[in-house]
Amino acid sequence: MFLITGATGNVGRHLVAELATAGHKVRALTRDPASARLPAGVEVAATADLPLDGVSAVFVNPAVFYTGFGDLLDRCREHGVRRVVMLSSLAAADPDEGNSIGRHHLVKEQEIEASGLEWSFPRPGAFATNVLSWAGQIRETGVVRGPYAQAEMSPIHERDIAAVCALALTRDDLVGERPLLTGPESLTFADQARIIGEAIGKDVRYEEQTPEEARADMLQNPHMPPAIADTLLDLWAGAVGRTAPVFPDVERITGRPARTFAEWAADNADLFA
Ligand SMILES: NC(=O)c1ccc[n+]([C@@H]2O[C@H](COP(=O)([O-])OP(=O)(O)OC[C@H]3O[C@@H](n4cnc5c(N)ncnc54)[C@H](OP(=O)(O)O)[C@@H]3O)[C@@H](O)[C@H]2O)c1
């Protein structure tokens, strides 16, 4: 039995579907089982209960444990859980101590590593889903307002992250690995806006804001801590005009090339049209 925390999340939902389709037993955790819309045949439980009986491996979404793991790792050992796969971040590979996103994930990796459980830490870079925050602007005006139009990243399709996480749970060869997960190409924010436009047959352009305007907009989101907003703005400033790294690990591990941003935009076109 695989226990999936954050099962309704960007990655969790695809991970649950992938494991269930492959015939694995899955227990999916959500704070609100009544409205979770998880696939039939999947056992759904409340996050607060964290039921670990019969579980061999746990998928940890750090968003669920933002303030700490509590007794999670002790309880895993008590219940005979063998393995923890945590959705980490490419930023954890960044030795820059000022990067609060990297530090947050690295501390959690170290805690799991010290627990004596088997571990695997897939480290994705920017999720393609981040641009879902543009959907309203694209639907209404076709203009995306944001900072650093020429900042480059290699956005990854969440299904590729889920595919690697599924293999890390079900196969033994990723134990002790920190795969670096990116999409297959370096794209600017302006490129991503244009590609979404191509997917929906509409002229979409990116209009650059000052970093101060962007910061104020980001902090309108009550779930965006100021330290994370500042880290993101610093990362994007440093990414202007710099080709983003593309790593081979998605293809090495899954045996398929990483999905392109154009494929992601086509898969999600209805959300922007
Ligand atoms: N976005 C990026 O570019 C990026 C890049 C690298 C790494 N990451 C990391 O990936 C992780 C996020 O993954 P994701 O996008 O798949 O997750 P997500 O979609 O943000 O959310 C995961 C799920 O966790 C549950 N959840 C959220 N807050 C919670 C809380 N306070 N307590 C308990 N449950 C909570 C929610 O499920 P319910 O409402 O059903 O309970 C939610 O659906 C983060 O650690 C992030 O730093 C993100």
The ligand as an ORCA input file, in Angstrom:
! r2SCAN-3c Opt
* xyz 0 1
  N       5.753     25.235     -8.024
  C       7.009     25.002     -8.345
  O       7.552     25.517     -9.329
  C       7.813     24.061     -7.481
  C       9.087     23.710     -7.901
  C       9.829     22.806     -7.132
  C       9.293     22.290     -5.967
  N       8.044     22.670     -5.572
  C       7.535     22.114     -4.321
  O       6.473     21.205     -4.558
  C       5.609     21.216     -3.425
  C       4.177     21.536     -3.870
  O       3.695     20.521     -4.661
  P       2.298     20.630     -5.436
  O       2.310     21.828     -6.324
  O       1.972     19.315     -6.007
  O       1.370     20.842     -4.203
  P       0.104     21.721     -4.153
  O      -0.660     21.531     -5.393
  O       0.500     23.097     -3.760
  O      -0.662     21.152     -2.862
  C      -0.565     19.888     -2.336
  C      -1.801     19.514     -1.555
  O      -1.456     19.574     -0.171
  C      -2.585     19.882      0.605
  N      -2.216     20.990      1.480
  C      -1.877     22.242      1.121
  N      -1.605     22.975      2.223
  C      -1.773     22.156      3.275
  C      -1.650     22.328      4.685
  N      -1.312     23.492      5.215
  N      -1.901     21.267      5.473
  C      -2.252     20.085      4.974
  N      -2.405     19.862      3.638
  C      -2.167     20.885      2.818
  C      -3.712     20.250     -0.335
  O      -4.602     19.162     -0.387
  P      -6.052     19.150      0.325
  O      -6.606     20.541      0.185
  O      -6.783     18.117     -0.465
  O      -5.797     18.756      1.738
  C      -3.034     20.391     -1.697
  O      -3.820     19.925     -2.762
  C       6.135     22.289     -2.480
  O       7.002     21.732     -1.519
  C       6.906     23.170     -3.429
  O       7.897     23.940     -2.771
  C       7.285     23.518     -6.311
*
